[in-house]
Amino acid sequence: MRASPPMRLPLLLSLAATASAFYLPGVAPREFKDGEKVEIKVNKLSSTKTQLPYDYYSLPFCKPPEISNAVENLGEVLHGSVIQNSPYEIRMGKSDFKVLCRKELRAKEVALLGQRIREDYRIHLIMDNLPAATKMIREMPDGKTITMYDRGYPLGFLGSNDRPGTAPKQPYIYNHLHFVVKFHTEPQFEGARLVGFEVEPLSVLHRYKGAFTTDMSKLNLLSVPVGPDLPAQPVLLKGETLEIVFSYDVAWEYSPIKWASRWDLYLYMGDDQVHWFSILNSLVIVLLLSGIVAMIMVRTLRRDLQEYNSIEEKEELLEESGWKLVHADVFRPPAMPILLCASLGTGVQLLAMSATSIFCAMLGFLSPANRGGLLTATILVFMLMGVPAGYFSSNTYKSMKGTEWKRATVTTALLYPSIVSAIFFLLNFFIWGQASSGAIPFTTMIALLLMWFGISVPLVFVGAFFGFKAKLPDPPTRTNEIPRQIPKQAWYMVGVFNVLMGGILPFGAIFIELFFMMTSVWLQRFYYVFGFLALVLLILVITCAEISIVLCYFQLCNEDYHWWWRSFLTSGSSGLYLFAYSIMYFFTQLEIIGFVPTLLYFTYMLVFAMLFFLITGSIGFISCYWFVWAIYGAIKVD
């Protein structure tokens, strides 16, 4: 069913309101019978201070007799996930306390463990496809309290005067885990479904008498019952080795939450009012620009057309200025047409990828239960969108009377992907140097290259074939052989100033939602309000189109016919503001430490700003292209 135009906005608003609560599960529910083994898998170690993930077993933790790696998809590999089995033994419905193992750490291991604690690393576990989370109680402005989840649990903490019995700035490890597993039962199925996996970490200096053993019937453990009042386990070497005893206990709680809603606490994004404020802020900008565009179209442009098409006034117009006077130069091909068309094609490819991925995520097809699914789908969609990239690039190049169509197509297919690939390849050496699991394996690089050259590049050529074959309408006006001299422009119409002014409003339409997206990426939180993000994308498209048309009209009225590149750069300059905002975000919101993490942040944000520049620039160019053809096709030229 296709919604009528008046119904589209309410339909989008309703999708935005429900997107964060509705999703299609990525896996089928599983029922556990009483006493059945429930497997806990270990994932990566992550830190918001270093942004470098590490393998769980890179630290001296207890290990199972044999370590086996889970099969990971492309998105998980790129995220640096390393999912493996663990030594935890848990049975459905059986509350238990167990000592996992005893580790004797040497100086090098103690130093590494202390360093990771100071770097604020968190540990990520998985049970029945649910990530382990620490429970947080948050008080809302209206006085109500809500429960929220923070992914993973901290590796340890630094002692302070606020923690009795700890030495300031001394690292302590959380060596005891209290698992709270929530389950749900219904008469419709047998067994129980797991709907929550909470971890409460404790630091306990375990003491025991006699020989050490993991057999609880033979171990005389003195540090029981475990609680926060016991002395903490310092990461401090006394002698040749440091002894740490790891333990855990399990508690089971019934929960009324159904299996289909078990991700709600993980995906809770806080008060929706902030997102609605972002939408309203963007709508105000759109309405302002729409009013200006309407005034240009309905009043100014209509008056111009009536004057230009009036036979009686033609002689008077010869002495006047206006956009008609450049009719013989407005379709003159720009400088570097191949670069412009390649930028346009890649921008269209990125825009189509973004719109498709956000739409699928908004409808719930990219469930958070399918780890790495969003990143995998985004890469695949980008590869498949090579057809519109090739089509728009080649069709535009044809309208510029270009003849080197092979070079134009190859440039579209290879230029920007090569730049991004080269940047990531160089960054990968720095990540490898840190021994991080975030380094992309060589086999994954080969797979990405095969996808690029085997899917994206051929599809760009397919799109280019149809783009060159498509019949173009004749230009509304003929182009003179001798270029017209452009009069001296006012300071506010000079290229650089004009371009920089054009990027302010598109960036202003998205900067609030951008804050939540960057928080999700760099502070490692879930982002799942794709309904709001879809609305913001729509508003961004409208804003870029309108500001580009307005400034293009003013440019032509000042008899400056170099609109091709200006239309692309005007809205595309919002990418410059995005990068400037990322610098402010780094110093105000993040606590990143070290050269490599800082290099990663600014390089990633520079790449993202470049891609945003291509997307917004392409929107502006296509809008101005249509606008110029429309207004010059409506006048009579001798």
C-alpha positions in Angstrom: 0.0 0.0 0.0 1.4 3.4 -0.9 0.7 6.2 1.5 -0.8 9.4 0.2 1.4 12.5 0.5 -0.5 13.9 3.5 -0.1 10.5 5.3 3.6 10.0 4.7 4.9 12.2 7.6 2.6 10.6 10.2 3.6 7.2 8.9 7.3 8.1 9.3 6.8 9.6 12.7 5.0 6.4 13.9 7.9 4.3 12.5 10.4 6.5 14.4 8.5 6.1 17.6 8.3 2.3 17.4 11.7 1.5 15.8 13.6 1.3 19.0 11.1 -1.2 20.5 10.4 -3.5 17.6 12.9 -5.9 16.0 12.9 -9.2 14.2 15.0 -11.6 16.2 18.1 -12.8 14.4 17.9 -16.3 16.0 15.1 -18.6 17.0 14.4 -18.9 20.8 15.9 -21.8 22.6 14.4 -23.6 25.6 16.7 -25.0 28.3 15.5 -27.9 30.4 16.2 -28.0 34.1 19.9 -29.0 34.7 20.9 -28.6 31.0 24.3 -26.9 30.4 24.2 -23.2 29.6 27.3 -22.2 27.8 29.1 -18.9 28.4 31.4 -17.7 25.7 34.1 -15.0 26.0 34.3 -12.2 23.6 36.8 -9.3 23.4 38.2 -6.8 25.8 37.4 -3.3 24.9 38.2 0.2 26.2 36.8 3.7 25.4 40.2 5.1 26.3 42.3 3.1 23.8 39.6 2.0 21.2 41.8 -1.1 20.7 40.0 -4.5 21.3 42.0 -7.5 22.6 41.5 -11.2 22.7 40.1 -12.3 26.1 42.9 -14.8 26.6 45.5 -12.2 25.9 45.3 -11.7 29.7 46.2 -14.4 32.2 42.6 -15.7 32.8 41.5 -19.2 33.5 41.3 -21.3 30.3 39.3 -24.4 29.4 41.2 -27.6 28.5 40.8 -26.8 24.8 40.0 -23.4 23.3 37.7 -23.3 20.2 36.9 -20.2 18.2 33.3 -19.6 17.1 32.5 -18.8 13.4 32.4 -15.1 13.0 30.8 -13.0 10.2 32.5 -10.2 8.4 31.1 -7.5 10.7 32.4 -9.3 13.8 35.9 -9.6 12.4 36.0 -5.9 11.5 34.8 -5.1 15.0 37.7 -7.1 16.4 35.5 -9.7 18.1 37.1 -13.0 19.0 34.4 -15.3 20.4 35.7 -18.4 22.2 34.5 -21.0 24.7 35.1 -20.4 28.5 35.8 -22.6 31.6 32.5 -21.5 33.2 30.2 -24.5 33.9 26.6 -23.5 34.5 23.5 -25.7 34.7 20.0 -24.4 34.1 18.3 -23.5 37.4 21.2 -24.6 39.5 22.5 -21.9 41.9 26.1 -22.6 42.6 29.4 -21.2 43.9 32.6 -22.5 42.3 36.3 -21.7 42.3 37.5 -21.5 38.7 41.2 -21.7 39.0 44.3 -20.3 40.6 46.8 -18.3 38.5 50.3 -17.5 39.5 51.4 -14.4 37.6 54.9 -13.3 36.9 56.1 -9.7 36.7 55.3 -9.3 33.0 51.8 -10.6 33.4 51.2 -8.5 36.4 52.4 -5.4 34.6 50.1 -6.1 31.6 47.1 -6.7 33.8 47.7 -3.5 35.7 48.0 -1.6 32.5 44.7 -2.9 31.1 43.0 -1.9 34.4 44.4 1.6 34.2 43.2 1.8 30.6 39.7 1.1 31.8 39.1 -2.2 29.9 35.8 -4.0 30.0 35.2 -7.7 29.5 32.5 -9.0 27.3 30.8 -12.4 27.7 27.9 -14.0 25.8 25.2 -16.4 27.0 22.5 -17.7 24.6 23.4 -14.8 22.3 22.9 -12.2 25.0 25.8 -10.0 26.0 26.8 -9.8 29.6 25.8 -6.5 31.2 26.1 -4.6 34.4 22.9 -3.2 35.8 22.4 0.5 36.3 19.6 2.3 38.1 18.9 5.7 36.6 16.6 8.4 38.0 14.5 10.3 35.5 13.7 14.0 35.8 10.1 13.1 36.8 11.4 11.1 39.8 10.9 7.7 38.3 13.7 5.2 38.3 14.5 3.0 35.3 16.9 0.0 34.8 19.5 0.3 32.2 22.3 -2.1 31.0 25.9 -1.2 30.3 27.6 -3.8 28.1 30.2 -6.0 29.7 31.8 -5.5 33.1 35.0 -3.7 34.2 38.2 -5.7 34.4 39.1 -4.0 37.7 39.4 -0.6 39.4 41.9 1.8 40.8 42.0 2.2 44.5 40.9 5.5 46.1 40.1 7.0 49.4 36.4 6.5 48.7 37.0 2.7 48.7 37.9 1.5 52.2 40.9 -0.8 52.4 42.3 0.2 49.0 45.5 2.1 48.2 45.0 5.2 46.0 45.9 4.6 42.3 46.7 0.9 43.0 45.0 -1.4 40.4 42.6 -4.1 41.8 41.1 -6.9 39.7 37.6 -8.2 39.7 38.3 -11.9 40.2 34.8 -13.0 41.4 31.8 -12.8 39.2 28.2 -13.0 40.4 26.0 -14.1 37.5 22.3 -13.2 37.7 20.6 -15.1 34.9 17.0 -14.2 34.2 14.6 -16.7 32.6 11.0 -16.8 31.4 8.6 -19.7 31.3 5.2 -20.1 29.7 2.8 -23.0 29.4 3.1 -22.8 25.6 6.6 -24.3 25.6 8.7 -26.7 27.8 11.7 -25.5 29.7 12.8 -21.9 30.2 14.0 -19.2 27.9 16.9 -16.9 29.0 15.9 -13.2 28.9 18.7 -11.5 30.9 22.4 -12.0 31.7 23.7 -9.6 34.4 27.2 -9.6 35.9 28.1 -8.2 39.3 31.9 -8.2 39.6 33.7 -8.2 42.9 37.3 -8.0 43.9 38.1 -10.6 46.6 41.5 -11.5 48.2 40.7 -15.2 48.5 42.3 -17.1 51.4 42.4 -20.9 51.9 43.9 -23.5 54.1 45.8 -26.5 53.0 46.4 -27.5 49.3 44.6 -25.7 46.6 42.0 -27.6 44.5 39.0 -26.6 42.4 37.0 -29.4 44.1 34.8 -27.4 46.5 34.3 -30.4 48.8 38.0 -30.6 49.5 39.0 -26.9 49.3 39.0 -25.1 52.7 38.2 -21.6 51.4 38.2 -18.9 54.1 36.9 -15.9 52.0 33.2 -17.1 52.0 30.6 -15.9 51.8 31.9 -13.5 49.2 30.8 -9.9 49.6 32.0 -6.3 49.1 33.2 -6.1 52.7 36.1 -8.5 52.1 39.6 -7.2 51.3 40.1 -6.6 47.5 42.6 -8.4 45.3 45.4 -6.0 44.4 47.4 -6.4 41.2 50.7 -6.0 43.1 53.7 -8.2 42.8 55.1 -9.4 46.2 57.9 -11.8 45.6 58.4 -13.7 42.3 54.8 -14.4 41.6 51.3 -13.0 42.3 48.6 -15.5 43.2 45.1 -14.8 42.1 42.1 -17.1 42.7 39.2 -16.7 40.3 35.7 -17.7 41.4 32.1 -17.2 40.4 28.5 -17.9 41.6 25.2 -18.1 39.8 21.7 -16.9 40.8 18.6 -17.6 38.8 15.7 -15.1 38.7 12.3 -15.5 37.0 11.4 -12.5 34.8 8.1 -11.5 33.2 10.0 -10.2 30.2 9.3 -12.3 27.1 12.0 -13.6 24.8 11.1 -11.2 22.0 11.6 -8.2 24.3 14.8 -9.3 26.1 16.9 -6.8 24.2 14.9 -3.7 25.3 17.1 -2.9 28.3 20.2 -3.1 26.1 18.7 -0.9 23.4 17.2 1.8 25.7 18.5 5.1 24.4 17.3 7.3 27.2 14.6 10.0 26.9 13.1 10.3 23.4 12.5 14.0 23.9 16.1 14.8 22.9 15.6 13.0 19.6 12.3 14.7 19.0 14.0 18.0 19.7 16.6 17.1 17.1 13.8 16.4 14.6 12.0 19.7 15.4 15.3 21.6 15.1 15.9 20.2 11.7 12.3 20.8 10.6 12.6 24.5 11.5 15.7 24.7 9.2 13.8 22.9 6.4 10.8 25.2 6.7 13.0 28.3 6.6 14.7 27.0 3.5 11.5 25.9 1.9 10.1 29.4 2.4 13.1 30.9 0.6 12.9 28.4 -2.2 9.2 28.9 -2.6 9.7 32.7 -2.8 12.4 32.2 -5.4 10.3 29.8 -7.4 6.9 31.4 -7.1 7.7 35.1 -7.1 11.2 36.0 -8.3 11.7 33.2 -10.8 8.1 33.6 -12.2 8.6 37.3 -12.6 12.0 36.7 -14.3 10.5 34.3 -16.7 7.7 36.6 -17.6 10.1 39.4 -18.2 12.5 37.3 -20.2 9.8 35.9 -22.4 8.1 39.2 -23.0 8.8 40.4 -26.6 8.2 44.1 -25.7 10.9 44.1 -23.0 13.6 42.2 -24.8 15.5 45.3 -25.9 15.4 46.7 -22.4 16.8 43.5 -21.0 19.9 43.8 -23.1 21.1 46.4 -20.7 20.0 44.5 -17.5 21.7 41.9 -15.5 20.4 38.5 -14.5 20.7 34.8 -14.9 19.4 34.8 -18.5 22.5 36.7 -19.6 24.7 33.6 -19.0 22.4 31.3 -21.0 25.1 30.8 -23.6 27.7 29.7 -20.9 25.7 28.0 -18.2 26.1 24.5 -19.9 29.8 25.0 -20.6 31.6 21.9 -19.2 33.5 22.5 -15.9 37.1 21.9 -15.1 38.1 18.4 -14.2 34.8 16.8 -15.3 36.0 13.2 -14.6 36.8 14.0 -11.0 33.4 15.7 -10.5 31.5 12.8 -12.1 33.5 10.2 -10.0 32.7 12.2 -6.8 29.0 12.3 -7.9 28.9 8.6 -8.6 30.5 7.6 -5.3 28.3 10.0 -3.4 25.2 8.5 -5.0 26.5 5.0 -4.1 27.0 6.0 -0.5 23.6 7.7 -0.3 21.8 4.6 -1.7 23.8 2.4 0.8 22.9 4.6 3.7 19.2 4.9 2.8 18.9 1.1 2.2 20.7 0.1 5.4 18.8 2.6 7.6 15.5 1.5 6.1 16.2 -2.2 6.8 17.4 -1.5 10.3 14.4 0.7 11.0 12.1 -2.2 10.0 14.1 -4.5 12.3 15.7 -6.7 9.7 19.2 -6.0 11.2 18.7 -7.4 14.7 21.3 -6.6 17.4 21.1 -10.3 18.2 23.0 -10.8 14.9 26.3 -9.4 16.0 28.1 -7.6 13.2 25.0 -7.9 11.0 24.6 -4.1 10.4 28.2 -3.6 9.3 28.1 -6.7 7.1 24.9 -5.6 5.4 26.2 -2.1 4.9 29.3 -3.3 3.1 27.3 -5.7 0.9 24.8 -3.0 0.1 27.6 -0.6 -0.9 29.0 -3.2 -3.3 25.6 -3.7 -4.9 25.0 0.0 -5.3 27.7 0.2 -7.9 24.9 0.3 -10.6 23.5 3.7 -9.6 27.0 5.0 -9.1 28.1 4.1 -12.6 24.8 5.3 -14.1 24.8 8.8 -12.6 28.5 9.3 -13.2 28.4 8.3 -16.8 25.1 10.0 -17.6 26.4 13.3 -16.1 29.7 12.9 -17.9 27.8 12.4 -21.2 25.9 15.7 -20.6 29.3 17.4 -20.3 30.2 16.2 -23.8 32.9 14.0 -22.3 34.5 11.4 -24.6 36.9 9.5 -22.2 34.1 7.3 -20.9 36.4 4.4 -20.0 38.6 6.6 -17.8 35.6 8.2 -16.2 34.1 4.8 -15.3 37.4 3.4 -13.9 37.9 6.6 -11.8 34.4 6.2 -10.4 34.9 2.6 -9.5 38.4 2.9 -8.0 39.2 6.5 -6.9 37.5 6.9 -3.5 37.4 3.2 -2.5 41.2 3.1 -3.2 41.8 6.2 -0.9 39.7 4.7 1.9 41.3 1.2 1.5 44.9 2.7 1.5 44.1 4.6 4.7 42.7 1.6 6.5 45.6 -0.6 5.3 48.1 1.9 6.8 46.1 2.1 10.0 46.1 -1.7 10.2 49.9 -1.7 10.6 49.6 0.5 13.7 46.9 -1.7 15.1 49.0 -4.8 14.4 51.8 -3.1 16.2 49.6 -2.9 19.4 48.8 -6.7 19.1 45.1 -5.8 19.0 42.4 -8.1 17.8 41.0 -5.1 15.9 43.7 -5.6 13.2 42.0 -6.9 10.1 43.4 -10.4 9.2 45.1 -10.8 5.8 42.4 -13.3 4.6 39.7 -10.7 5.4 41.5 -8.1 3.4 41.7 -10.5 0.5 37.9 -11.2 0.9 37.1 -7.5 0.8 39.3 -6.9 -2.3 37.6 -9.8 -4.0 34.2 -8.3 -3.2 35.3 -4.9 -4.4 36.7 -6.1 -7.7 34.3 -9.0 -8.2 31.0 -7.2 -7.3 31.3 -3.4 -7.0 33.6 -2.6 -10.0 31.7 -4.8 -12.5 28.4 -3.3 -11.3 29.8 0.2 -11.8 30.6 -0.7 -15.4 27.1 -2.1 -15.8 25.6 1.2 -14.6 28.0 3.2 -16.7 26.9 1.2 -19.8 23.2 2.1 -19.3 24.1 5.6 -18.3 26.0 6.2 -21.6 23.3 4.5 -23.6 20.5 6.6 -22.0 19.3 9.3 -24.4 19.9 12.8 -23.1 17.5 15.7 -23.9 19.1 18.5 -25.9 20.4 21.3 -23.7 17.9 24.2 -23.5 20.5 26.7 -24.8 23.5 26.6 -27.0 27.0 27.2 -25.7 29.1 29.9 -27.2 32.6 29.1 -28.3 34.1 32.1 -26.5 33.4 32.2 -22.7 31.6 35.2 -21.3 33.6 37.4 -18.9 32.4 37.1 -15.3 31.9 40.4 -13.6 33.7 41.1 -10.3 31.7 39.5 -7.5 30.8 40.9 -4.1 32.8 39.6 -1.2 29.9 37.5 0.1 29.5 35.8 -3.3 33.2 34.8 -3.6 33.6 31.0 -3.9 35.2 30.1 -0.6 32.9 32.2 1.6 29.8 31.1 -0.4 30.8 27.4 -0.1 31.4 27.6 3.6 28.1 29.3 4.3 26.3 26.6 2.4 27.5 23.8 4.7 26.2 25.3 7.9 22.5 24.5 7.6 22.9 20.9 6.4 25.2 20.2 9.4 22.9 22.0 11.7 20.1 19.7 10.6 22.0 16.6 11.8 24.4 17.6 14.6 22.2 16.5 17.5 21.6 13.1 16.2 25.3 13.0 15.2 26.1 13.3 18.9 24.2 10.1 19.7 25.8 8.2 16.8 29.3 9.2 17.8 28.6 8.3 21.4 27.5 4.9 20.2 30.7 4.4 18.2 33.3 5.8 20.5 31.7 5.1 23.9 30.6 1.6 22.7 26.9 1.9 23.4 24.0 0.5 21.4 22.4 2.8 18.8 19.0 1.5 17.7 16.7 4.5 17.1 16.9 4.1 13.3 13.4 5.6 12.9 14.8 8.9 14.1 17.9 8.4 11.9 15.7 7.8 8.8 13.8 11.1 9.5 17.1 13.0 9.9 18.4 11.5 6.6 15.3 12.7 4.8 15.6 16.2 6.4 19.3 16.3 5.4 18.5 15.5 1.8 15.8 18.3 1.6 18.1 20.8 3.4 21.1 20.0 1.0 18.9 20.3 -2.0 17.3 23.6 -1.0 20.4 25.4 0.2 22.2 24.4 -3.0 19.4 25.7 -5.2 19.2 29.0 -3.3 22.9 29.7 -3.6 23.0 28.5 -7.2 20.3 30.9 -8.1 22.1 33.8 -6.4 25.3 32.8 -8.2 23.6 32.8 -11.7 21.9 36.1 -10.9 25.4 37.6 -10.4 26.3 36.3 -13.9 28.7 33.6 -12.5 28.1 30.5 -14.6 30.7 28.2 -12.9 27.9 26.4 -11.0 29.0 22.8 -11.6 31.6 22.4 -8.9 30.1 25.2 -6.7 26.8 23.2 -6.4 28.8 20.1 -5.2 31.0 22.0 -2.8 28.2 24.2 -1.3 26.3 21.4 0.5 29.4 19.2 0.6 31.2 21.6 2.9 29.1 20.3 5.7 31.7 17.5 5.9 34.2 20.2 7.0 31.9 21.2 9.9 31.5 17.5 10.8 35.2 17.1 11.1 35.5 20.3 13.2 32.7 19.0 15.4 34.6 15.7 15.9 37.6 17.7 17.2 35.4 19.4 19.7 33.9 16.1 20.7 37.3 14.5 21.2 38.3 17.1 23.8 34.9 17.4 25.6 33.5 13.9 25.6 36.3 11.4 25.3 39.3 10.3 27.4 41.3 8.7 24.7 45.0 8.1 25.7 48.0 7.2 23.6 49.2 8.1 20.1 47.7 5.1 18.2 44.2 5.5 19.6 44.3 9.3 18.9 45.5 8.6 15.4 42.7 6.0 14.9 40.0 8.5 16.1 41.0 11.4 13.9 41.7 9.2 10.8 38.3 7.5 11.1 36.6 10.8 11.6 38.4 12.3 8.6 37.3 9.4 6.4 33.7 9.7 7.7 33.8 13.5 7.0 35.0 12.8 3.5 32.2 10.3 2.9 29.7 12.7 4.3 31.1 15.4 2.0 30.5 13.1 -1.0 26.9 12.3 0.1 25.8 15.9 0.7 27.7 17.2 -2.3 26.0 14.7 -4.6 22.6 15.8 -3.3 23.4 19.4 -3.9 24.7 18.8 -7.4 21.8 16.7 -8.5 19.4 19.4 -7.2 21.2 22.2 -9.0 21.5 20.2 -12.2 17.7 19.7 -12.3 17.1 23.4 -11.3 19.4 24.8 -14.0 17.9 22.6 -16.7 14.4 23.6 -15.5 14.8 27.4 -15.5 16.8 27.6 -18.8 14.3 25.3 -20.5 11.5 27.7 -19.6 12.9 30.8 -21.3 12.9 31.7 -25.0 16.3 32.3 -26.5 16.9 33.7 -29.9 
